[in-house]
């Protein structure tokens, strides 16, 4: 390809929400473009809606009725006289049908061509391309598996552990790691269900899972003129439930040989596929240096700011330029320094990283040299149960990794969010771990949090005291100075004419099966009337795009009281165990 159509991108509709919508809005402002937001009902007063130059309602509450509704988004783009659509990440960002609909409507699609999204979105086809260019790969199926029995056959041939992956998956959704043969059936059902829910296609394939691997990825930029460059590497090994929590650039403790091999493999894969725009090629890397191609994400990644910090390249602005037909030839990538990103999620690490909706009542943001805070929320923002739990990203840059860690500790100590539990306290503990902060090696891997870090930790260490709803805060004056205090509401003194505040109590009931999150009951894993043992997994509840398994606390006969599709709140009884 040696020519590209020149197009004008002045009015950009952002088909997304939250932090990434704010990020794109700011890139529009930096380049003199008009930003156009579209929003679901729950986002009517969201930060991105307030910051956009224009905003239009999607008139729907659920993801399916709003940010996943292709027809409505296209209609609003035409109505708003948009030149182009930027999909951000998640939702429709890797949907080839959406990209084609944008183009068919006469608009500029800020992303790779639909046929490339379709090709690389099919993980089986992506593996074929990777094999053609000689990229490193682990054993895996070359076509989707039909049922759990095929997965069992693969395991007997290639061994365990293995990974069941959605053909059109991403972000850890539709991915299940299996370490025992007896767990394959439920893992297959769960992976296909998550994939169907998130991507509209439940097809899955299987590959051998590298034990204790690092997750290393390469940021790619490619234009329509045939130029493809690797902007840098990132390490995204700190994950929970296959969701990245902390990322850094460049990927630390990689030899120059491995780093260059991954970069050249990524470039070759993208050239072979005819890639255009920003994208990411992901690899797993074992402790002995064995690398295996994983997938290509045909969109901007959540963790792109760490690459921006270490390269000086604004990836969103480059996406704009590439979409207009401009060249990236001669774009230099002077990697310097080190950067880390901490995803600030509305989740409670003290209770298994349960996602929590709610209202942010207070927000204190850190500052100083090398500190960037990309947020989708502000004070009084409502965190909806309908969408992803990520509130913001804290990005810290310094001349080297050791200084970056010190700066990150300070920034996290200044960051405070009240109203919903967050992972801030957990992030602070991560920076005290020798496995992560060592100057000689990176001791973390993709399941390190579950298999190592949490094994030796007291969950209450991660309790977000600032977010506790049972703490009442006020200002008092002592010796002419104002001090801010917080007291448990149960300690309030009785006021005249009022009853004394009492802490809420719930009588223990071992026979009750209660939801540990607020969300939707997706399915029962056992039938009404089945005999259960204590600890058996009985149901799955989904919230904020994550599935959580509910277990029985004692043995007995199951009596279901709620049905799949029911909306339930944290602590709601969904069934009982009859002894």
C-alpha positions in Angstrom: 0.0 0.0 0.0 1.6 3.3 -1.1 -1.2 5.7 -1.2 -3.9 6.9 1.2 -7.1 8.9 0.8 -6.8 12.3 2.5 -9.8 13.0 4.7 -10.8 15.7 7.1 -11.5 14.9 10.7 -12.9 18.0 12.5 -15.9 16.7 14.3 -15.3 13.5 16.2 -18.2 11.5 17.8 -16.9 9.4 20.7 -18.8 6.1 20.8 -17.8 5.4 24.4 -18.0 6.7 28.0 -16.0 7.3 31.1 -12.3 7.8 31.3 -11.5 7.0 27.6 -14.2 9.4 26.4 -12.6 12.2 28.5 -9.2 11.2 27.1 -10.4 11.6 23.5 -12.3 14.8 24.3 -9.0 16.3 25.5 -7.1 15.1 22.4 -9.8 16.8 20.3 -9.3 20.1 22.3 -5.6 19.9 21.9 -5.9 19.6 18.1 -8.8 22.1 17.6 -11.4 19.4 16.8 -15.0 19.4 18.0 -15.8 16.5 20.4 -19.3 15.0 20.4 -20.4 12.7 23.2 -23.2 10.2 23.2 -24.5 8.9 26.6 -26.7 6.3 28.2 -29.4 7.3 30.7 -27.2 6.6 33.8 -24.5 8.9 32.3 -26.6 12.0 31.8 -24.5 14.0 34.3 -21.2 12.2 33.7 -17.9 14.0 33.5 -17.4 13.2 29.8 -20.8 14.5 28.9 -20.0 17.8 30.7 -16.6 18.2 29.0 -17.6 17.4 25.4 -18.4 20.3 23.1 -21.7 18.6 22.2 -23.6 15.7 23.7 -26.6 13.6 22.6 -28.6 11.0 24.5 -28.7 7.4 23.4 -32.0 6.9 25.3 -31.1 3.6 26.8 -29.9 2.4 30.2 -28.2 -1.0 29.5 -25.0 -1.4 27.4 -27.1 -3.2 24.8 -29.5 -0.3 24.5 -26.9 2.4 24.5 -23.2 2.0 23.7 -23.7 -1.3 21.9 -26.6 -0.1 19.8 -24.9 0.5 16.4 -28.0 1.9 14.6 -28.6 4.6 17.3 -25.0 5.7 17.4 -24.8 6.0 13.6 -28.0 8.0 13.5 -26.7 10.4 16.2 -23.4 10.8 14.3 -25.3 11.8 11.1 -27.6 14.1 13.1 -24.6 15.8 14.7 -22.8 16.3 11.4 -19.8 14.3 12.7 -16.9 13.7 10.3 -15.6 10.6 12.2 -16.2 8.2 15.0 -13.7 7.1 17.6 -14.7 3.9 19.4 -12.3 4.2 22.4 -11.8 0.7 24.0 -14.4 -1.9 25.0 -17.9 -1.8 23.7 -17.8 -1.6 19.9 -14.2 -0.8 19.5 -13.3 -4.2 18.0 -16.6 -4.8 16.2 -16.0 -5.0 12.5 -19.7 -4.6 11.7 -19.7 -1.3 13.5 -16.6 -0.1 11.7 -18.2 -1.0 8.4 -21.5 0.8 9.4 -19.5 3.9 10.1 -17.8 3.8 6.7 -21.0 3.0 4.9 -22.6 6.1 6.5 -19.9 8.2 4.9 -18.0 8.8 8.1 -14.3 8.3 8.9 -13.6 5.3 11.1 -10.7 6.0 13.6 -9.3 2.5 13.7 -8.2 -0.4 11.6 -10.2 -1.5 8.5 -13.2 -3.7 9.2 -11.7 -6.6 7.4 -8.5 -6.4 9.6 -10.6 -6.2 12.8 -12.5 -9.3 11.6 -9.4 -11.1 10.7 -7.4 -10.4 13.9 -10.5 -10.6 16.1 -10.8 -14.2 15.2 -8.1 -15.6 17.6 -7.7 -18.7 15.5 -6.9 -16.7 12.3 -4.6 -14.4 14.3 -2.7 -17.4 15.4 -2.4 -18.6 11.8 -0.9 -15.2 10.8 1.5 -15.3 13.7 2.7 -18.7 12.6 3.1 -17.5 9.0 5.5 -14.8 10.1 7.4 -16.9 12.6 6.1 -15.4 15.8 6.6 -17.5 18.9 3.5 -19.6 19.8 2.3 -22.3 22.3 0.3 -25.3 21.2 -3.4 -24.6 20.6 -6.4 -25.6 18.5 -6.6 -24.3 14.9 -10.4 -24.0 14.9 -13.1 -23.3 17.6 -14.0 -26.2 19.9 -17.5 -27.5 19.7 -18.0 -28.6 23.3 -16.2 -29.4 26.6 -15.3 -32.9 25.4 -13.0 -31.5 22.8 -11.3 -29.5 25.5 -10.9 -32.6 27.6 -9.3 -34.4 24.6 -6.9 -31.4 24.1 -5.9 -31.6 27.8 -5.2 -35.3 27.5 -2.9 -34.7 24.5 -1.1 -31.5 25.5 -1.5 -31.5 29.3 -2.6 -28.9 31.8 -3.0 -26.1 32.6 -4.8 -24.9 29.5 -6.7 -21.7 28.6 -10.2 -21.7 27.1 -10.4 -18.4 25.1 -13.3 -16.7 23.3 -12.5 -16.5 19.6 -13.7 -12.8 19.7 -12.7 -12.1 23.3 -10.5 -9.6 24.9 -9.8 -8.0 28.3 -9.9 -11.3 30.0 -13.6 -11.8 29.2 -14.4 -15.2 27.9 -11.1 -16.6 29.1 -10.9 -19.3 31.7 -7.7 -21.1 32.9 -8.2 -24.8 33.8 -5.8 -26.7 36.0 -8.0 -29.9 36.7 -9.8 -32.1 34.2 -13.0 -32.0 36.4 -13.2 -28.2 36.1 -13.3 -28.2 32.3 -17.1 -28.4 31.9 -17.9 -25.4 34.1 -15.0 -23.4 32.7 -16.2 -24.0 29.1 -19.8 -23.0 30.0 -18.6 -19.9 31.8 -16.2 -18.9 29.0 -18.7 -19.2 26.3 -21.4 -17.5 28.3 -19.2 -14.5 29.1 -18.1 -14.3 25.4 -21.7 -14.4 24.2 -22.7 -11.7 26.8 -19.8 -9.4 26.0 -19.1 -10.0 22.3 -22.3 -11.6 20.9 -20.4 -14.8 19.9 -19.6 -17.6 22.3 -17.1 -19.5 20.1 -14.0 -20.6 21.9 -10.6 -22.1 21.2 -8.0 -23.8 23.5 -4.3 -23.4 23.9 -1.7 -24.6 26.4 -1.4 -22.2 29.3 2.1 -21.2 30.2 2.5 -21.5 34.0 3.5 -18.4 35.8 4.1 -16.3 32.7 4.6 -12.6 32.3 2.2 -10.6 30.1 4.3 -8.5 27.7 2.9 -6.4 24.9 4.1 -4.2 22.0 2.4 -0.9 21.0 2.0 -0.6 17.3 1.3 2.4 15.0 0.6 1.8 11.3 -0.5 4.2 8.6 -2.3 3.5 5.3 0.9 4.1 3.4 2.5 0.9 4.5 4.6 2.2 7.4 4.5 0.2 10.7 6.5 1.0 13.8 6.7 -0.5 17.3 6.4 2.4 19.8 7.5 0.4 22.8 6.9 -2.6 25.1 4.7 -2.8 28.2 4.4 -5.3 31.1 0.9 -6.0 32.2 1.5 -9.0 34.5 -0.2 -7.6 37.5 -3.7 -8.9 37.0 -6.7 -10.1 38.9 -9.3 -12.3 37.3 -7.4 -11.8 34.0 -8.1 -8.1 34.3 -5.0 -5.9 34.3 -4.5 -3.7 37.4 -1.0 -2.3 37.1 1.0 -1.7 33.9 4.4 -0.3 33.2 6.6 0.8 30.3 9.0 -0.3 29.1 8.6 -3.9 30.1 11.3 -4.3 32.8 14.1 -6.8 33.0 13.8 -7.9 29.4 17.0 -8.6 27.5 17.6 -6.5 24.4 17.3 -9.7 22.3 13.9 -10.7 23.6 12.6 -7.1 23.4 13.6 -6.7 19.8 12.2 -10.2 18.9 8.8 -9.3 20.3 8.8 -5.9 18.5 9.8 -7.4 15.2 7.2 -10.2 15.5 4.5 -7.6 16.3 5.4 -5.5 13.3 5.5 -8.6 11.0 2.0 -9.7 12.3 0.5 -6.3 11.7 2.1 -5.9 8.3 0.9 -9.3 7.2 -2.7 -8.4 8.3 -2.7 -5.0 6.6 -3.0 -3.2 9.9 -3.7 0.6 10.1 -4.1 2.8 13.2 -3.0 2.1 16.8 -2.9 -1.5 18.0 -1.3 -3.9 20.5 0.2 -7.3 20.0 0.3 -9.3 23.2 2.6 -12.1 24.3 3.1 -14.4 27.2 6.7 -14.8 28.5 7.7 -17.7 30.7 10.4 -17.5 33.3 12.9 -19.2 31.0 12.4 -16.6 28.3 10.0 -18.7 26.1 7.5 -16.4 24.4 4.1 -17.2 23.0 1.9 -15.0 20.8 -1.5 -14.4 22.5 -3.6 -11.9 20.5 -3.8 -8.6 18.7 -6.0 -5.9 20.2 -7.3 -3.9 17.3 -7.9 -0.7 19.3 -6.3 1.7 21.7 -5.4 0.0 25.0 -6.4 1.2 28.5 -2.7 1.2 29.4 -1.6 3.4 26.4 -0.6 6.4 28.7 2.5 4.6 30.0 3.7 4.3 26.4 2.9 8.0 25.8 4.9 9.0 28.9 8.0 7.1 27.8 7.9 7.9 24.1 6.5 11.4 24.0 4.0 10.3 21.4 0.3 11.2 21.8 -1.3 8.0 20.5 -4.8 9.4 20.2 -3.6 12.3 18.1 -1.6 9.9 15.9 -4.9 8.0 15.4 -6.5 11.2 14.2 -3.6 11.8 11.8 -3.6 8.3 10.5 -7.4 8.4 9.9 -6.9 11.6 7.9 -4.4 9.7 5.6 -1.2 11.2 7.0 2.1 9.4 7.2 4.0 8.2 10.3 7.2 7.8 8.3 10.0 9.4 10.2 8.1 9.4 13.5 10.9 8.8 16.0 10.4 6.8 19.2 13.0 8.0 21.7 12.1 5.8 24.6 13.2 7.3 27.9 12.4 6.9 31.6 9.9 4.6 33.2 6.1 4.9 33.7 3.5 2.9 35.7 -0.3 3.0 35.5 -2.6 2.0 38.3 -6.2 1.3 37.3 -8.5 2.8 40.0 -11.5 0.5 40.1 -14.6 0.7 42.2 -13.9 -2.8 43.7 -13.4 -4.0 47.2 -10.1 -6.0 47.5 -11.0 -6.9 51.1 -13.9 -8.9 49.8 -12.6 -10.6 46.7 -12.5 -7.5 44.5 -16.3 -7.3 44.4 -17.4 -4.4 42.1 -19.5 -1.8 43.8 -21.7 0.9 42.3 -22.4 4.0 44.3 -21.8 7.8 44.5 -18.4 9.4 44.8 -18.8 11.9 47.7 -15.2 13.1 47.8 -12.2 13.0 45.5 -8.6 14.2 46.3 -6.3 13.9 43.3 -2.5 13.7 43.6 -0.2 16.1 41.7 3.4 17.0 41.1 6.1 16.3 38.5 5.4 13.1 36.5 1.9 12.5 37.8 -1.1 12.2 35.5 -4.6 11.3 36.5 -7.0 10.3 33.8 -10.4 10.2 35.3 -13.9 9.5 34.1 -15.4 10.7 37.4 -15.4 13.7 39.8 -17.0 14.5 43.1 -20.7 13.5 43.1 -20.3 11.2 40.1 -22.6 8.2 40.1 -20.9 4.9 39.5 -23.4 2.8 37.6 -23.9 -0.9 38.1 -24.4 -1.2 34.3 -20.8 -0.6 33.2 -17.2 -1.4 33.9 -15.9 -0.7 37.4 -12.9 1.5 36.3 -13.1 5.0 37.6 -9.7 6.5 36.7 -6.1 5.7 36.0 -3.1 7.1 37.9 -0.1 7.3 35.7 3.3 8.1 37.2 6.6 8.8 35.2 10.2 9.1 36.4 13.7 8.9 34.9 14.0 5.2 36.0 12.0 2.4 37.6 13.2 2.9 41.1 12.3 6.6 41.1 9.0 5.8 39.5 8.1 3.4 42.3 8.9 6.1 44.9 6.9 8.6 43.1 4.0 6.2 42.7 4.0 5.6 46.5 3.7 9.3 47.2 1.0 9.8 44.5 -1.1 6.8 45.9 -0.8 8.2 49.4 -2.3 11.5 48.2 -5.1 9.9 46.2 -8.4 9.6 48.1 -11.9 8.5 46.9 -14.9 8.4 49.3 -18.2 6.9 48.5 -17.3 3.6 46.9 -14.6 1.1 47.8 -11.5 1.2 45.5 -8.3 -0.7 45.0 -6.1 2.2 46.2 -5.1 0.5 49.5 -4.3 -2.7 47.5 -2.1 -0.7 45.1 -0.2 0.7 48.0 0.5 -2.8 49.4 1.7 -3.9 45.9 4.4 -1.3 46.1 5.6 -2.8 49.3 6.1 -6.3 47.7 9.7 -7.4 47.0 8.4 -9.4 44.1 7.3 -6.3 42.3 9.8 -3.6 43.4 13.0 -5.6 43.2 15.8 -3.9 41.3 17.0 -7.2 39.9 14.0 -9.1 38.5 10.3 -9.0 38.2 8.8 -11.7 40.4 5.2 -11.2 39.5 3.2 -13.1 36.8 -0.3 -13.2 35.5 -1.8 -15.1 38.5 0.7 -13.9 41.1 -2.0 -11.9 43.0 -4.2 -15.0 43.5 -1.5 -17.6 43.9 1.1 -15.7 45.9 0.3 -12.2 47.1 -3.1 -12.9 48.5 -2.1 -16.2 50.0 0.1 -14.4 52.6 -2.0 -11.3 53.1 -4.8 -10.3 55.5 -7.7 -9.1 53.3 -8.5 -6.4 55.8 -5.1 -4.8 54.9 -6.8 -3.9 51.6 -9.9 -2.4 53.2 -10.5 1.1 51.8 -11.1 3.0 55.1 -11.6 6.3 53.2 -14.6 4.7 51.3 -16.3 3.2 54.3 -20.0 4.1 54.4 -20.1 3.7 58.2 -17.7 6.5 58.9 -19.2 9.9 59.4 -16.8 12.8 58.8 -16.9 16.4 60.1 -14.8 19.5 60.8 -14.0 20.6 64.4 -11.9 23.5 65.6 -9.2 23.0 68.2 -6.9 25.8 69.4 -7.9 27.9 66.4 -7.1 25.1 63.9 -9.7 23.2 61.9 -9.3 19.5 62.0 -11.2 16.9 60.0 -12.3 13.8 62.0 -14.1 10.6 61.2 -16.1 8.5 63.6 -18.2 5.3 63.3 -21.8 6.3 63.1 -22.6 3.9 66.0 -20.5 6.2 68.3 -22.6 9.3 67.7 -23.9 10.8 70.9 -27.7 10.8 71.3 -29.1 14.2 70.4 -32.1 15.6 72.2 -35.3 14.3 70.7 -33.6 11.6 68.6 -32.8 8.0 69.0 -29.2 7.0 69.4 -27.6 5.8 66.1 -27.0 2.1 66.1 -24.9 0.0 63.8 -26.7 -2.1 61.3 -26.6 -5.8 62.2 -27.5 -8.9 60.4 -28.2 -12.1 62.3 -25.9 -14.9 61.0 -27.9 -17.5 59.0 -25.8 -20.3 57.7 -28.6 -21.7 55.6 -29.0 -18.6 53.6 -27.3 -18.3 50.2 -26.7 -14.6 49.7 -25.2 -12.6 46.8 -21.8 -11.2 47.4 -22.3 -8.5 44.8 -24.9 -6.3 43.3 -25.8 -7.4 39.8 -27.8 -9.9 37.8 -28.3 -13.6 38.6 -26.9 -15.2 35.4 -27.5 -18.9 36.0 -27.8 -21.6 38.6 -25.2 -24.3 38.4 -27.3 -26.8 40.3 -31.0 -27.6 40.2 -33.7 -26.8 42.8 -33.8 -29.7 45.2 -30.2 -30.9 44.6 -28.2 -32.1 47.6 -25.2 -29.9 48.2 -22.0 -30.0 50.2 -20.6 -26.9 52.0 -18.4 -25.0 49.6 -20.1 -26.2 46.5 -20.5 -23.5 43.8 -24.2 -23.0 43.2 -24.8 -19.9 41.1 -23.1 -17.1 39.0 -23.9 -13.4 39.4 -22.7 -10.9 36.9 -21.9 -7.2 37.6 -19.9 -4.6 35.8 -19.0 -7.2 33.1 -17.5 -9.6 35.6 -18.9 -13.0 36.8 -18.8 -13.9 40.5 -19.5 -17.4 41.7 -21.7 -17.9 44.8 -21.1 -20.9 47.1 -23.1 -22.8 49.7 -22.0 -22.2 53.3 -23.3 -25.6 54.6 -24.6 -29.0 53.4 -28.2 -29.8 52.6 -31.0 -29.5 50.0 -31.1 -26.4 47.8 -34.3 -24.3 47.7 -34.0 -21.6 45.1 -35.8 -18.3 45.6 -34.5 -16.1 42.8 -34.3 -16.8 39.0 -31.8 -16.2 36.2 -32.2 -12.6 34.9 -33.2 -11.2 38.3 -31.5 -8.0 39.5 -30.2 -8.5 43.0 -28.4 -6.4 45.5 -25.4 -7.2 47.7 -26.5 -9.4 50.6 -29.8 -10.4 48.9 -30.9 -14.0 49.6 -31.1 -16.0 46.3 -31.8 -19.4 47.9 -31.6 -21.5 51.1 -30.0 -24.7 52.2 -32.5 -26.9 54.0 -30.7 -29.3 56.4 
